[in-house]
Amino acid sequence: MKRRDFIKAIVPVGFLAGNVFSLATSSNAFEDIVVVKNELPHLRFRKGIEEIGGIGRFVKKGQRVAIKPAMAYDQAPESGLNSNPLLVEEIIKQCRVAGARSVSVFDHTIESWTKCYKNSGIERIAKDAEARVLPANNEMFYSEINLAEPQELKTVKIHNSILEADVFINVAVARIDEKHGYLGSVKNLAGCIWSRQNIALPGNDKAMAELMYYIKPELTILDSTDFQVLTTDCVAADSLAFQFLNRNTDNIEYLKIADELGFGDSRIKVSDVRTLNPF
């Protein structure tokens, strides 16, 4: 079942929960993962996506693509708190070349959404690349879904652009910040739902992990200052990022829980993956 067909079936709320889970987990089963170091984010992406088979492995002609970059903060690109605009532009362009019918970009921001969209530099560059830049600041842009499998996160309101898409690309920032904590690929998924700030509160690790019952990207791009992880497994992406940032994941409980639930590999080691230094 495609996401856009699925959304038509979710009224009233609480329809066949099993279909939701199947949709979120079965689209692409590629196990490829690569780390690209050095140079600019959009150049790292070009090399990395080639290495795992090209964007055509994920985006087919006529498909609708939803891209969720990190643009939650009213900060300029150089702050490192939001996704690099040139990286987002490159992803959009490659999706277009692959024949995507439409490409949507959105984020449920933490700070003023109009300022975040503008000052991150992503809104303008995404529009220039012919993507639809969608608001996410109102509950009307979300649809509620119930599932039986989660123990804590029984109901979630998900942004409609994800539910309408055939392919979801998670574009996150790997950064450890004193004020904001760790910003990574699993936390980036919180910007896809209406209750973003509630689920990201300290102590909500199980709910954060269970969000992956509802939302599982076909492709995750986790970008930092000097490295980028490309993978189908955002749990593994975060685990690798911690190693490159010289930290351990012992206190990141939601990664362990997500691993236990079968959503990804929190025990992966840098030595297990290809690391490219192509420039």
N, C-alpha and C positions, 0 to 999 in steps of 0.2 A: 504493500500500500504506500503510495506517495504521500508526502506531507500535505500537499495541497488538497488531495482527496480526503485525507484524514480529517482536516479541519472542518470539512462539511458534515462530518459524521459525529462531531462531539457535542451537538446540541440535541437533547439536553445534556448537561454535565453528568459525567459518571458513566459514559457508554463503555463498551468493552475494553477493560483496562489492559488486557493482554495485547491488544493491537497497538496500544501506545508504546508498550515496552518493546515489542518487536520492531516497530518503526524506528525507535531511538537507537537500536543496537545492531541492526542487521544490514545496513545499506552497503558499507564497504568493509571488508575484513582484512585489508592489507596490514601486515605487521611491520612494514618498513619504518625505520626511524633513522634520521641523520642529524648531525650537528655540523653547522658551518661557522667557522670563526673568521674574524677580521673583516675589514672593509665596511661598506655601507649596508644597511638593512635590506634595501631592495635588491642589491647585488647578491647578498647572502641567499635571499629567497630564490633568485633565478638559478643559482647553482644547486641549492638544496632540492628544489622541486624537480629539476632535471634528474637528480640522483635517485629519486624515488619514483621515477617513471613519467614525470611531466604532469601538468595540471589536467591533461586529458584523462588521466586515471580516475579523477575525482569529479570532473565537470564534463558532461556530455552536451552535445548540440541540442538546443531547445529547452534545457533545464533552467530552473529558477534557483538563483544562488543567494543566500543570506550570509553576510559578513558581519561579524561582531568584533570590531576593534576595541581596544581600551581607549576610551575618551571620556572617562568619568570625572576628570578634574579640569578646572578652569586654569589650565597651565599651557604654556608654549611647548612646542615639540621638544626643545632641548632639555626640558625638565626631567624627561625619562619616565614620567608617570603615565603618559599616554602613548599609544602606538605611533610609530613614525609615519607621517603622511605619505612619504615616498614609497614605503613598504605597502601601505594600503592601496595606493595608486597602481603599483605593479601587480598586485593580486587581482584587482578589478580588471586591468587590461588583459591579463592572461586568461581570466574567465571569459572575457569577451572574445578573444581570439579562439578559445575552445568552442565558441558557439552558444554561450549562455543566452537564454532568452531575456533574462533580466538579472540585475545584480542590485541587491538592497544592502544598505549600511545603516546601522543603528547602534545605540547604547542607552540603557537606562542610567543616566548619569547620577553621580552623588551630589555634585554642585550644579549650579544653574545650567540647564541643558543648552540654552541658546549660546551662552558664553563658552561652555565646554566644546560644543560642536565647532564654533568659530575659532576660538583661540588655540585649540589643538592643531588647527591647520587641516583637519581631516575633511570637514564639510566641503570646503571649496574645491579641494583637489579631487575628492570623490565625485562631486557633481561634474567637474571638468572631464573626468574619465567616463562620464555617462552612466553613473550609478544613481539609484534612487536613495537619497538620504532621508530616512524616516524618523519622525519624532517618537519618543518612548516615554514621555513625561505625563501621560494620562492613562488611567485605568482602561479607557475605552479601546486602547490599542492592544489589549491582551485578552486571551481566552482561557477560561478555567478548565483544568483537567484534573481528574481524580484517578488515583491508582491504588490497587490493593497491596502491591508488593512492599512499598516503603513502610517502615515502622513509625517514623515521625512525620515525614513530609507527604501527607496523604493528598493534599491539594496544592496545586501551583497554577498561577496565572502566567502564561507564557506569551511573549510578544508574537503577534500574528505573523510577522515576516518569517519567523522560523517555521511556524506551522504550515505556511504556504509554500515553503521552499522545498526543492528536491535535494539540495546540498547546503550544509551549514559549515562555514569556515570560521574557526575560533582564532582570532588574532590577538594575542595577549602579550603583556610585558612581564619580564622576569626582573624583579627588583625587590630588594629588602630595604625598607625605608623606616626610619625611627617613628614617624608619625602614622604611617599607613600600614606598617607591618609588611608581610610578604604579598606582593601582587603577582599572581601567576595565572596559569591557564585554567585551573579548576575554579578559582575565584572569579575569573573573567566571565564564567557562565552565569554568575549571579546577576550580571547586567542584562540578562535575557528575560528576567522575571520581574513582576510588579513589586514583590516584597524583597527587593534587593538588600536593603540595609538590615532587615530583620534576620535574614539567613546568614549574613556575614558577621553577626555579632559573636564575640568570644563565647565559646561553650556550645555553639551550634554545629559542631563538627559533623555529627551524624546527618543532620539535615543537609548540610553542604554536600556531603558525599552522596546522599540519596537524590540530590538534584539530577544526578546522572542517570537515574531511571527515566527521567523525562527528556533530558537534553544530552545527546552525545554527538559531538562534531564528527563529520567525515574527515576533516583535516584540521590539525592544530598547528599554528605557527607561533612559537614562544620566542620573543625577541628580547635581547638585552644589549648592553653597550658594545660587547665584542663577540657575542655568539648568538646563534639562532638554532632552535630545535624545530624540526619539521617531522610530524608524526601523526598517526591516527589515534594515539594514546596520550591524552592530556595528563593523566596521572604520571606516566613515565616522563613526560616533558618536564613537569614540576620537580620530580625526583632528580633528574639530570641537572636541572638549573641550580638546585641547591648545592650539588657537588661542584659545579663550575664557579659558584659564588662562595665556595669554601665554607659551607654550613652543612649541618646535618638535618635530617627530616624528623628526628625523634620527637619533637614537640608539635609536628604538623599532623594532628590526629586524623583529619579528614582524608589525608592521603592513604593512611593505613586502612581506614574503614572502606574507602573506595576500592582498594586492592582486595580486601576480604569479600566485598560484594561482587567482585569479578569485573570491575570497570576499568582496570588498568594495573600496571606493574609499578609498585612503589619501591621495589627492591632492585631495580635495574642499576647497573654500574656504568660509568663512563667507558670502561674497558669493553663493555658489551656492544657498543655502537660505533658506527663509522664517524670519525671527526675529520672534517675537511678543512684545510688551510689553503684555499685555491688561489689567493691573490698575491 
